[in-house]
Amino acid sequence: MNLKNLIMWALIVLLSIGLFNMFQNPNSRVSDASSKVPFSEFLTEVDSGRVVEIEIQGNNIKGVLSDGSTFTTFSPNYPNLVERLSEKGVSIVATPVEEKMPSLLGILLSWFPMLLLIGVWVFFMRQMQGGKGGAMGFGRSKAKLLTEAQGKVTFNDVAGVEEAKQEVEEIVEFLRDPKKFSRLGGKIPKGALLIGPPGTGKTLLARAIAGEANVPFFSISGSDFVEMFVGVGASRVRDMFEQGKKHAPCIIFVDEIDAVGRSRGAGLGGGNDEREQTLNQLLVEMDGFDTNEGIILIAATNRPDVLDPALLRPGRFDRQVVVPNPDIVGREAILKVHIKKINTGPDVKLRTIARGTPGFSGADLANLINESALLAARKNKRVVTMSDVEEAKDKVMMGAERRSMVMTEDEKKLTAYHEGGHAIVALNEKASDPIHKATIIPRGRALGMVMRLPERDQLSVTREKMYSDIAVAMGGRIAEEIIFGHDKVTSGASSDIDMVTKMAKNMVTKYGMSKELGPIAYGENEEEVFLGRSVTKQQNMSEETAKKVDAEVKKIVEKGYERAKSVLTEKIDDLHKLAKALLVYETLSGDEIRDLILKDIKPSRSFKDDNEDDKKESSALDSLGLKPKPAV
């Protein structure tokens, strides 16, 4: 409701109230000018002969005294009043009560409260029913019609998911030129389901479809269907498809469809809950008796395992497009898109960044580029350099630096040897991933970290690689035992032990990598438990088998333990060398570690001394008698 209508209605109400007060008692002005006297005093004045003239109107009496003053009083049911006034010679005028009230105005005033209530009721009903946001419009669809003015996204803005783009490009081409496919007997797909982990670009891909197709594009979330009122979700589904028919051909995008598309029959009730009603209506609209030609439903979810099977069948969702995490080529393409938004220096190499970010989604890469820009701005730089990107990558992957944490020299030394143990074992294990960086600067919840990055994206893991990872993980614990003794071992290896135990258990129960138990899956049912389905815990192994599993897990972990112990015992000098380097430099790159251990070349860095203004080349490993790195 705009301000003009509000002001108009307020004036009407105020004028009506004023008129009502004005005409409700037309004699009120006269009465206010006269003085009110008690009835007993009036009788006294009559008996004394001071009353000259009176006017009787019902029980109201107005009179004039001998001195010319007027008065008013109210007469009860007093008998013989007229005879008493006549005896004293008072002039009497009698008028009916309704004489001075206009008849039409009186009718209007009598009906005024009712008319006012009716008017207010009509006003509020109009406001409630007007538009989608009205109180009576809760059955309307909340789907938003996207236009180009809200930021057009095309396929050029989507990178790293080429296969998924090809699948949806065909839908766009079908909308542009349907005869190209219909002359061969092909039908336009009714629906496409975008499946993938969070942050891979499912919603962005749907927006790109809208930007490329140049057709109406309705967007709605799965949670917008379900509200507190019964039947609202089903009503909104019907209204959404009715809107789609009016704008056909069009695309309807439902984000997070698992909010309404969850598998039915999971509840303990009669299956009549609001969400199931909404799903039933959606199933009918997508594949019912009524044909919805020209309406393509695109849905996105990262939980396809919980969707109802009736929703996934062909005829409803003909296409199931998987949008996975990008590989190294895809990550590089995504970085090219996001790097355009910031000013970068010539030393920024996207290939190196892509190689160092395995498992990153599109959203993670966008966050990485944004963090690097923020770090560069914090340092008052005009361009983003490679060092800023590396620092941002460390922050995203390992957490922010906690340089303010107070650590004693003993704690720093222990952390240096712990991380050095990981690094030395990783260098001597052929199947281990190359070391990217080692640091003893506290980050996140860790006091230090050795980061290993694969040279390429790994789709499967070999037995040899798993044994190497277990040995590398146990390297920190072994280094603490060798250097500081059995009683000085700390709790710092808890995360390593946890990771090793889970990996070994998976090797035995899931991957079939145990000779004792063979290639059989012994894992328990660890899937999500729904009410009414899989309520009881399913035990897939006997107690005897569980003991064998525990024994095999322990055997694998102990094998990795002994493997790491033999390496560190043999390479104890390398461990001392690397630990001392970490204590001085705090952070060493993979190349610096390899040069130090394999080539006996000390790290060479230029840094500013606290006592001097100029920069000089210095090293903390002079005491080790290492040769300086030759100049190129």
C-alpha positions as CSV (number, residue, x, y, z in Angstrom):
1,M,0.0,0.0,0.0
2,N,1.4,3.3,-1.1
3,L,1.5,6.5,1.0
4,K,-1.1,8.3,-1.0
5,N,-3.8,5.7,-0.3
6,L,-2.9,5.6,3.3
7,I,-3.3,9.3,3.7
8,M,-6.6,9.3,1.8
9,W,-8.1,6.6,4.1
10,A,-6.9,8.4,7.2
11,L,-8.6,11.6,6.1
12,I,-11.8,9.8,5.4
13,V,-11.9,8.2,8.8
14,L,-11.1,11.5,10.6
15,L,-13.8,13.4,8.7
16,S,-16.4,10.7,9.4
17,I,-15.6,10.7,13.1
18,G,-15.8,14.5,13.1
19,L,-19.2,14.5,11.4
20,F,-20.5,11.8,13.7
21,N,-19.5,13.8,16.8
22,M,-20.9,17.0,15.3
23,F,-24.4,15.6,14.5
24,Q,-24.8,13.1,17.3
25,N,-26.2,15.7,19.7
26,P,-27.3,18.8,17.8
27,N,-28.3,20.6,21.0
28,S,-25.0,20.2,22.6
29,R,-23.8,23.7,21.5
30,V,-26.9,25.3,23.1
31,S,-26.5,23.1,26.1
32,D,-22.9,24.1,26.6
33,A,-23.9,27.8,26.6
34,S,-26.5,27.3,29.3
35,S,-25.8,26.5,33.0
36,K,-26.9,23.2,34.3
37,V,-28.9,23.2,37.6
38,P,-30.2,20.4,39.7
39,F,-33.8,19.5,39.4
40,S,-34.5,20.4,43.1
41,E,-33.1,23.9,42.6
42,F,-35.2,24.2,39.5
43,L,-38.3,23.4,41.6
44,T,-37.2,26.0,44.1
45,E,-36.8,28.6,41.4
46,V,-40.3,27.8,40.1
47,D,-41.9,28.2,43.5
48,S,-40.1,31.5,44.0
49,G,-41.5,32.7,40.7
50,R,-38.2,33.5,39.0
51,V,-38.8,31.1,36.1
52,V,-40.3,32.9,33.2
53,E,-40.2,30.5,30.3
54,I,-39.3,26.9,29.8
55,E,-38.9,24.4,26.8
56,I,-39.6,20.8,27.4
57,Q,-38.1,18.2,25.0
58,G,-38.5,14.8,26.4
59,N,-36.9,14.8,29.8
60,N,-34.6,17.7,28.9
61,I,-35.8,21.1,30.2
62,K,-34.4,24.5,29.1
63,G,-35.6,27.7,30.7
64,V,-35.2,31.4,31.1
65,L,-35.1,33.2,34.5
66,S,-36.5,36.6,35.3
67,D,-33.0,38.2,35.1
68,G,-32.6,36.9,31.5
69,S,-30.1,34.1,32.3
70,T,-30.7,30.6,30.8
71,F,-30.4,27.2,32.4
72,T,-30.9,23.5,31.6
73,T,-31.9,20.5,33.7
74,F,-33.0,17.0,33.4
75,S,-36.5,16.0,34.6
76,P,-37.2,12.6,36.1
77,N,-40.7,11.1,35.8
78,Y,-42.1,13.9,38.0
79,P,-46.0,13.9,38.1
80,N,-48.0,17.2,38.1
81,L,-44.9,19.1,36.8
82,V,-47.0,20.9,34.2
83,E,-49.7,21.9,36.7
84,R,-47.1,23.2,39.1
85,L,-45.6,25.3,36.3
86,S,-49.0,26.6,35.2
87,E,-49.9,27.7,38.7
88,K,-46.8,29.9,38.8
89,G,-47.6,31.4,35.3
90,V,-44.6,29.9,33.5
91,S,-44.8,29.9,29.7
92,I,-44.4,26.3,28.6
93,V,-43.2,25.2,25.1
94,A,-43.2,21.4,24.3
95,T,-41.2,20.0,21.3
96,P,-40.7,16.4,20.2
97,V,-37.3,14.8,20.6
98,E,-36.8,14.1,16.8
99,E,-37.7,17.5,15.6
100,K,-34.2,19.0,15.2
101,M,-32.5,15.8,13.9
102,P,-32.5,15.5,10.1
103,S,-33.9,12.2,9.0
104,L,-31.4,11.2,6.3
105,L,-28.5,12.3,8.4
106,G,-29.8,10.4,11.4
107,I,-30.0,7.2,9.3
108,L,-26.5,7.7,8.1
109,L,-25.2,8.4,11.6
110,S,-27.0,5.4,13.0
111,W,-25.4,3.1,10.3
112,F,-22.0,4.8,10.4
113,P,-20.2,2.3,12.7
114,M,-21.4,-0.7,10.7
115,L,-20.4,1.0,7.4
116,L,-17.0,1.8,8.9
117,L,-16.4,-1.8,9.9
118,I,-17.5,-3.0,6.4
119,G,-15.1,-0.6,4.7
120,V,-12.2,-1.6,6.9
121,W,-12.9,-5.3,6.2
122,V,-13.0,-4.7,2.4
123,F,-9.8,-2.7,2.6
124,F,-7.8,-5.4,4.4
125,M,-9.2,-8.2,2.2
126,R,-8.0,-6.3,-0.9
127,Q,-4.6,-5.9,0.7
128,M,-4.3,-9.5,1.7
129,Q,-5.2,-10.9,-1.7
130,G,-3.2,-8.5,-3.8
131,G,0.1,-9.8,-5.0
132,K,2.2,-12.9,-4.1
133,G,3.3,-11.5,-0.8
134,G,-0.2,-11.0,0.6
135,A,-1.5,-12.9,3.5
136,M,-4.1,-14.6,1.4
137,G,-1.6,-15.3,-1.4
138,F,0.4,-18.1,0.4
139,G,-0.8,-20.6,-2.2
140,R,1.0,-18.7,-4.9
141,S,4.3,-19.8,-6.3
142,K,7.4,-18.0,-5.1
143,A,9.3,-18.6,-8.3
144,K,11.3,-15.6,-9.4
145,L,11.4,-14.7,-13.0
146,L,15.1,-13.8,-13.8
147,T,15.8,-11.1,-16.4
148,E,19.0,-9.9,-18.1
149,A,19.0,-6.8,-15.9
150,Q,19.9,-8.9,-12.9
151,G,23.3,-9.9,-14.2
152,K,23.5,-12.1,-17.3
153,V,25.7,-15.2,-17.0
154,T,26.7,-17.2,-20.1
155,F,28.6,-20.4,-20.7
156,N,31.8,-18.3,-21.1
157,D,31.6,-17.6,-17.3
158,V,31.4,-21.4,-16.5
159,A,34.7,-23.3,-16.7
160,G,36.0,-26.6,-15.5
161,V,32.9,-28.7,-16.2
162,E,33.1,-29.1,-19.9
163,E,31.1,-32.4,-20.0
164,A,28.3,-31.0,-18.0
165,K,28.2,-27.9,-20.2
166,Q,27.9,-30.1,-23.3
167,E,24.9,-31.9,-21.8
168,V,23.0,-28.7,-21.0
169,E,24.1,-26.9,-24.2
170,E,21.9,-29.4,-26.0
171,I,18.9,-28.3,-24.0
172,V,19.6,-24.7,-24.9
173,E,20.0,-25.6,-28.5
174,F,16.7,-27.5,-28.4
175,L,14.9,-24.4,-27.0
176,R,16.4,-22.3,-29.8
177,D,15.8,-24.6,-32.7
178,P,13.4,-27.5,-31.7
179,K,12.9,-28.5,-35.4
180,K,16.5,-29.7,-35.6
181,F,15.7,-32.5,-33.2
182,S,12.0,-33.0,-33.8
183,R,12.4,-33.9,-37.5
184,L,14.4,-36.9,-36.4
185,G,11.7,-37.9,-33.9
186,G,13.5,-36.6,-30.8
187,K,11.5,-35.1,-28.0
188,I,12.7,-32.3,-25.8
189,P,13.9,-33.6,-22.4
190,K,11.4,-32.8,-19.6
191,G,14.0,-32.4,-16.8
192,A,17.7,-32.3,-16.1
193,L,19.1,-33.1,-12.6
194,L,22.5,-31.5,-11.8
195,I,24.3,-33.7,-9.3
196,G,27.6,-32.8,-7.6
197,P,29.4,-31.8,-4.4
198,P,28.8,-28.3,-2.9
199,G,30.6,-25.4,-4.7
200,T,31.1,-27.1,-8.1
201,G,28.9,-24.6,-10.0
202,K,25.5,-26.2,-10.3
203,T,23.5,-23.0,-9.7
204,L,26.0,-21.1,-11.9
205,L,25.4,-23.6,-14.7
206,A,21.7,-23.2,-14.4
207,R,22.0,-19.4,-14.6
208,A,24.2,-19.8,-17.7
209,I,21.5,-21.9,-19.3
210,A,19.1,-19.0,-18.7
211,G,21.5,-16.5,-20.1
212,E,22.2,-18.5,-23.3
213,A,18.6,-19.7,-24.0
214,N,17.0,-16.3,-24.0
215,V,13.8,-17.8,-22.7
216,P,11.9,-17.1,-19.4
217,F,13.8,-18.6,-16.5
218,F,12.0,-19.2,-13.2
219,S,14.2,-19.8,-10.1
220,I,12.9,-21.3,-6.8
221,S,14.4,-23.1,-3.9
222,G,13.1,-26.4,-2.7
223,S,12.4,-25.0,0.8
224,D,10.1,-22.4,-0.7
225,F,7.4,-25.0,-1.3
226,V,6.9,-26.1,2.3
227,E,5.4,-23.8,4.9
228,M,3.3,-24.1,8.0
229,F,0.0,-24.3,6.2
230,V,-1.3,-27.7,5.0
231,G,-1.4,-28.1,1.3
232,V,0.5,-24.9,0.5
233,G,3.4,-26.8,-1.1
234,A,1.2,-28.7,-3.6
235,S,-0.7,-25.4,-4.4
236,R,2.6,-23.7,-5.1
237,V,3.8,-26.5,-7.4
238,R,0.5,-26.2,-9.4
239,D,0.8,-22.4,-9.6
240,M,4.5,-22.7,-10.6
241,F,3.6,-24.9,-13.6
242,E,0.7,-22.7,-14.5
243,Q,3.0,-19.7,-14.7
244,G,5.4,-21.9,-16.8
245,K,2.6,-22.7,-19.3
246,K,1.9,-19.0,-19.7
247,H,5.6,-18.3,-20.5
248,A,6.3,-21.5,-22.5
249,P,8.9,-22.4,-23.7
250,C,10.6,-21.7,-20.4
251,I,13.0,-23.2,-17.9
252,I,12.1,-23.8,-14.2
253,F,15.1,-24.2,-11.9
254,V,14.6,-25.8,-8.5
255,D,17.7,-25.5,-6.3
256,E,18.2,-28.0,-3.5
257,I,15.4,-30.2,-4.6
258,D,16.2,-32.7,-1.8
259,A,14.2,-30.5,0.5
260,V,11.0,-31.8,-1.1
261,G,12.2,-34.8,-3.1
262,R,13.4,-36.9,-0.2
263,S,12.4,-40.6,-0.4
264,R,8.8,-41.3,0.7
265,G,7.8,-43.8,3.3
266,A,10.5,-42.8,5.7
267,G,8.2,-41.3,8.2
268,L,6.4,-43.3,10.9
269,G,3.0,-41.6,10.1
270,G,0.6,-42.3,7.3
271,G,2.8,-40.6,4.7
272,N,0.5,-37.6,4.6
273,D,2.9,-35.0,5.7
274,E,3.3,-31.7,3.9
275,R,6.6,-32.6,2.2
276,E,5.2,-35.8,0.7
277,Q,2.1,-34.0,-0.6
278,T,4.4,-31.5,-2.3
279,L,6.5,-34.3,-3.9
280,N,3.4,-36.1,-5.1
281,Q,2.1,-33.0,-6.8
282,L,5.5,-32.4,-8.4
283,L,5.5,-36.0,-9.7
284,V,2.0,-35.6,-11.2
285,E,2.9,-32.2,-12.8
286,M,6.1,-33.6,-14.4
287,D,4.5,-36.7,-15.8
288,G,0.8,-36.7,-15.4
289,F,-2.2,-36.7,-17.8
290,D,-1.7,-33.0,-18.5
291,T,1.2,-32.4,-20.9
292,N,3.5,-29.5,-20.0
293,E,5.0,-28.9,-23.4
294,G,7.9,-26.5,-23.5
295,I,8.5,-26.5,-19.8
296,I,12.0,-27.9,-18.8
297,L,12.6,-28.5,-15.2
298,I,16.2,-28.2,-14.0
299,A,17.0,-29.3,-10.5
300,A,20.2,-29.2,-8.5
301,T,21.2,-31.3,-5.4
302,N,24.3,-32.6,-3.7
303,R,22.5,-35.5,-2.1
304,P,21.1,-37.7,-4.9
305,D,21.1,-40.7,-2.6
306,V,18.1,-39.5,-0.6
307,L,15.9,-38.6,-3.6
308,D,12.8,-40.6,-4.3
309,P,13.2,-43.2,-7.1
310,A,10.0,-42.1,-8.7
311,L,11.6,-38.6,-9.2
312,L,14.7,-39.9,-10.8
313,R,13.2,-42.1,-13.5
314,P,13.3,-41.2,-17.2
315,G,10.3,-39.2,-18.2
316,R,10.7,-36.9,-15.2
317,F,14.4,-36.3,-15.1
318,D,15.7,-37.6,-18.4
319,R,19.1,-36.2,-17.9
320,Q,21.3,-36.7,-14.8
321,V,24.2,-34.4,-15.3
322,V,27.1,-35.0,-12.9
323,V,29.0,-31.8,-12.0
324,P,32.2,-33.1,-10.3
325,N,35.1,-31.3,-8.7
326,P,37.4,-30.1,-11.5
327,D,40.6,-31.8,-12.5
328,I,43.9,-29.9,-13.0
329,V,42.9,-28.7,-16.4
330,G,39.5,-27.6,-15.1
331,R,41.0,-25.9,-12.1
332,E,43.3,-23.9,-14.4
333,A,40.3,-22.9,-16.6
334,I,38.4,-21.8,-13.5
335,L,41.4,-19.8,-12.2
336,K,41.5,-18.0,-15.6
337,V,37.9,-16.9,-15.1
338,H,38.4,-15.6,-11.6
339,I,41.9,-14.1,-12.2
340,K,40.4,-11.6,-14.6
341,K,38.7,-9.8,-11.7
342,I,42.0,-8.9,-9.9
343,N,45.3,-7.2,-10.9
344,T,48.0,-9.9,-11.0
345,G,51.8,-9.7,-11.5
346,P,53.7,-11.4,-14.2
347,D,55.0,-14.1,-11.8
348,V,51.5,-15.6,-11.2
349,K,51.5,-19.1,-12.8
350,L,48.0,-20.6,-12.9
351,R,49.3,-24.0,-13.8
352,T,51.3,-24.1,-10.6
353,I,48.3,-23.0,-8.5
354,A,46.1,-25.6,-10.2
355,R,48.6,-28.3,-9.5
356,G,48.8,-27.3,-5.8
357,T,45.1,-27.3,-5.2
358,P,43.9,-30.9,-5.7
359,G,40.3,-31.5,-4.6
360,F,39.4,-27.9,-4.7
361,S,35.9,-27.0,-6.1
362,G,35.1,-23.9,-8.1
363,A,33.9,-22.1,-5.0
364,D,37.2,-23.0,-3.2
365,L,39.2,-21.6,-6.1
366,A,37.2,-18.4,-6.2
367,N,37.8,-18.0,-2.4
368,L,41.5,-18.6,-3.0
369,I,41.8,-15.8,-5.5
370,N,39.8,-13.5,-3.3
371,E,41.9,-14.2,-0.3
372,S,45.1,-13.5,-2.2
373,A,43.7,-10.1,-3.3
374,L,42.8,-9.3,0.3
375,L,46.3,-10.3,1.5
376,A,47.9,-8.1,-1.2
377,A,45.6,-5.2,-0.3
378,R,46.5,-5.6,3.4
379,K,50.2,-5.2,2.4
380,N,49.4,-2.1,0.3
381,K,50.4,-3.8,-2.9
382,R,49.1,-2.7,-6.3
383,V,49.2,-6.1,-7.9
384,V,48.8,-9.7,-6.6
385,T,52.0,-11.7,-6.7
386,M,52.6,-15.4,-6.6
387,S,53.8,-15.1,-3.0
388,D,50.3,-13.7,-2.1
389,V,48.6,-16.6,-3.8
390,E,50.8,-19.1,-2.0
391,E,50.2,-17.5,1.3
392,A,46.4,-17.5,0.6
393,K,46.6,-21.1,-0.3
394,D,48.3,-22.0,2.9
395,K,45.7,-20.0,4.8
396,V,42.8,-21.8,3.0
397,M,44.3,-25.3,3.3
398,M,46.0,-25.2,6.7
399,G,44.4,-22.3,8.5
400,A,45.6,-18.8,9.4
401,E,49.0,-18.3,11.0
402,R,49.1,-18.1,14.8
403,R,52.4,-16.3,15.3
404,S,51.1,-14.8,18.5
405,M,51.0,-18.2,20.2
406,V,53.7,-18.4,22.9
407,M,55.8,-21.5,22.4
408,T,58.8,-22.4,24.5
409,E,62.1,-23.4,22.8
410,D,61.5,-27.1,23.9
411,E,58.1,-27.1,22.2
412,K,59.5,-25.5,19.0
413,K,62.3,-28.1,19.0
414,L,59.9,-31.0,19.5
415,T,57.6,-29.6,16.7
416,A,60.6,-29.3,14.4
417,Y,61.7,-32.9,14.9
418,H,58.1,-34.1,14.6
419,E,57.6,-32.4,11.2
420,G,61.1,-33.4,10.2
421,G,60.3,-37.0,10.8
422,H,57.3,-36.8,8.4
423,A,59.4,-35.1,5.8
424,I,62.4,-37.6,6.0
425,V,60.1,-40.6,5.7
426,A,58.2,-39.0,2.8
427,L,61.6,-38.4,1.0
428,N,62.6,-42.0,1.4
429,E,59.2,-43.6,0.4
430,K,59.0,-44.0,-3.4
431,A,55.2,-44.1,-3.5
432,S,54.8,-41.0,-1.4
433,D,53.6,-37.7,-2.9
434,P,56.3,-35.0,-3.3
435,I,56.8,-32.6,-0.4
436,H,55.4,-29.1,-1.2
437,K,56.1,-27.4,2.1
438,A,57.1,-28.0,5.7
439,T,56.4,-25.5,8.5
440,I,56.6,-25.2,12.2
441,I,54.4,-22.1,12.3
442,P,51.2,-22.9,14.1
443,R,48.2,-22.8,11.7
444,G,44.6,-23.6,12.6
445,R,44.7,-26.3,15.2
446,A,48.1,-27.7,14.2
447,L,51.5,-26.6,15.7
448,G,53.2,-27.5,12.4
449,M,52.5,-29.3,9.1
450,V,54.2,-31.1,6.2
451,M,52.1,-30.6,3.1
452,R,52.5,-33.1,0.3
453,L,50.9,-32.5,-3.1
454,P,50.4,-35.1,-5.8
455,E,51.9,-34.5,-9.2
456,R,48.6,-35.4,-10.8
457,D,45.0,-36.0,-9.9
458,Q,44.7,-39.5,-8.5
459,L,41.5,-41.4,-9.3
460,S,42.5,-44.5,-7.3
461,V,45.0,-45.4,-4.6
462,T,47.3,-48.4,-4.7
463,R,48.2,-50.6,-1.8
464,E,51.8,-49.4,-2.0
465,K,50.7,-45.8,-1.8
466,M,48.5,-46.5,1.3
467,Y,51.4,-48.3,3.1
468,S,53.7,-45.3,2.3
469,D,51.1,-42.8,3.6
470,I,50.8,-44.8,6.8
471,A,54.6,-44.8,7.2
472,V,54.8,-41.1,6.6
473,A,52.1,-40.4,9.1
474,M,53.9,-42.4,11.8
475,G,57.2,-40.6,11.1
476,G,56.4,-37.8,13.5
477,R,55.7,-40.1,16.4
478,I,58.9,-42.1,15.7
479,A,61.0,-39.0,15.6
480,E,59.8,-37.9,19.0
481,E,60.6,-41.3,20.4
482,I,64.1,-41.5,18.9
483,I,65.2,-38.0,19.8
484,F,63.5,-37.3,23.1
485,G,62.9,-40.8,24.5
486,H,59.8,-43.0,25.2
487,D,58.6,-40.9,28.2
488,K,58.8,-37.6,26.3
489,V,56.3,-38.6,23.5
490,T,53.5,-36.0,23.3
491,S,49.9,-36.0,22.2
492,G,50.8,-34.2,19.0
493,A,50.4,-37.3,16.9
494,S,46.8,-37.9,17.7
495,S,45.5,-36.7,14.3
496,D,48.1,-38.9,12.6
497,I,47.1,-41.9,14.6
498,D,43.5,-41.3,13.8
499,M,44.1,-41.0,10.1
500,V,46.3,-44.1,10.1
501,T,43.7,-46.2,11.9
502,K,40.9,-45.2,9.6
503,M,43.0,-45.9,6.5
504,A,44.1,-49.3,7.8
505,K,40.5,-50.2,8.7
506,N,39.3,-49.3,5.2
507,M,42.1,-51.4,3.7
508,V,40.8,-54.4,5.6
509,T,37.0,-54.0,5.6
510,K,36.4,-52.1,2.3
511,Y,39.3,-52.6,-0.1
512,G,40.0,-56.3,0.5
513,M,43.7,-55.7,1.0
514,S,44.2,-58.2,3.8
515,K,45.5,-61.7,3.1
516,E,43.9,-63.1,6.2
517,L,40.4,-61.9,5.5
518,G,40.4,-61.8,1.7
519,P,38.5,-59.6,-0.7
520,I,35.3,-59.4,1.3
521,A,33.5,-56.3,2.6
522,Y,33.2,-56.4,6.3
523,G,32.1,-52.8,6.9
524,E,29.0,-52.0,9.0
525,N,26.0,-50.2,7.6
526,E,27.1,-46.7,8.2
527,E,24.6,-45.0,5.8
528,E,22.2,-42.4,7.0
529,V,19.5,-43.8,9.1
530,F,15.9,-42.9,8.3
531,L,13.0,-43.4,10.5
532,G,11.1,-46.4,9.4
533,R,14.0,-47.7,7.3
534,S,17.2,-49.2,8.6
535,V,16.3,-48.4,12.2
536,T,18.0,-51.4,13.5
537,K,21.8,-51.6,13.2
538,Q,23.0,-54.2,10.8
539,Q,26.1,-56.1,11.9
540,N,27.8,-57.6,8.9
541,M,30.4,-59.6,10.9
542,S,30.6,-61.9,13.8
543,E,32.5,-61.2,17.0
544,E,35.2,-63.6,15.9
545,T,35.6,-61.8,12.6
546,A,35.6,-58.5,14.3
547,K,38.6,-59.7,16.4
548,K,40.4,-60.7,13.2
549,V,39.7,-57.3,11.7
550,D,41.1,-55.5,14.7
551,A,44.2,-57.8,14.5
552,E,44.7,-57.1,10.8
553,V,44.3,-53.3,11.4
554,K,46.9,-53.4,14.1
555,K,49.3,-55.5,11.9
556,I,49.1,-52.9,9.1
557,V,49.6,-50.0,11.4
558,E,52.6,-51.7,13.1
559,K,54.1,-52.5,9.7
560,G,54.0,-48.8,8.8
561,Y,55.4,-48.0,12.2
562,E,58.4,-50.3,11.8
563,R,58.9,-49.0,8.2
564,A,59.1,-45.4,9.4
565,K,61.3,-46.4,12.4
566,S,63.9,-48.1,10.1
567,V,64.0,-45.1,7.8
568,L,64.5,-42.6,10.6
569,T,67.1,-44.7,12.4
570,E,69.1,-45.0,9.2
571,K,68.6,-41.3,8.3
572,I,69.1,-39.8,11.8
573,D,71.7,-37.2,10.5
574,D,69.2,-36.0,7.9
575,L,66.6,-35.6,10.6
576,H,68.9,-33.5,12.7
577,K,69.9,-31.4,9.7
578,L,66.2,-30.7,8.7
579,A,65.1,-30.0,12.2
580,K,67.8,-27.4,12.7
581,A,66.8,-25.8,9.4
582,L,63.2,-25.7,10.4
583,L,64.1,-24.1,13.8
584,V,65.8,-21.2,12.0
585,Y,63.7,-20.7,8.9
586,E,60.4,-22.0,10.3
587,T,59.1,-22.7,6.7
588,L,60.9,-24.6,4.0
589,S,59.7,-25.4,0.5
590,G,59.9,-28.9,-1.0
591,D,62.8,-27.8,-3.3
592,E,64.8,-26.4,-0.3
593,I,64.2,-29.7,1.7
594,R,65.4,-31.8,-1.3
595,D,68.5,-29.6,-1.9
596,L,69.3,-29.8,1.8
597,I,68.9,-33.5,2.3
598,L,69.9,-34.9,-1.1
599,K,72.5,-32.3,-2.3
600,D,73.8,-30.8,1.0
601,I,72.9,-27.4,-0.2
602,K,71.8,-25.0,2.5
603,P,68.7,-22.7,2.0
604,S,69.9,-19.3,0.8
605,R,67.6,-16.4,1.7
606,S,68.0,-12.6,1.9
607,F,66.5,-11.2,5.0
608,K,66.9,-8.0,7.0
609,D,68.9,-8.2,10.2
610,D,67.5,-6.5,13.3
611,N,70.8,-4.6,13.9
612,E,71.5,-3.6,10.3
613,D,69.6,-1.6,7.7
614,D,71.0,-3.4,4.6
615,K,70.1,-6.8,3.4
616,K,72.6,-9.6,3.6
617,E,72.8,-13.3,2.8
618,S,72.8,-15.4,5.9
619,S,72.2,-19.0,6.9
620,A,71.6,-20.8,10.1
621,L,73.4,-24.0,8.9
622,D,76.9,-22.7,8.9
623,S,77.6,-24.8,11.9
624,L,76.8,-27.9,9.8
625,G,79.6,-27.1,7.4
626,L,77.4,-27.2,4.3
627,K,78.5,-25.7,1.0
628,P,76.7,-22.6,-0.2
629,K,74.3,-22.9,-3.1
630,P,76.3,-22.1,-6.3
631,A,75.2,-19.0,-8.2
632,V,73.6,-19.6,-11.5
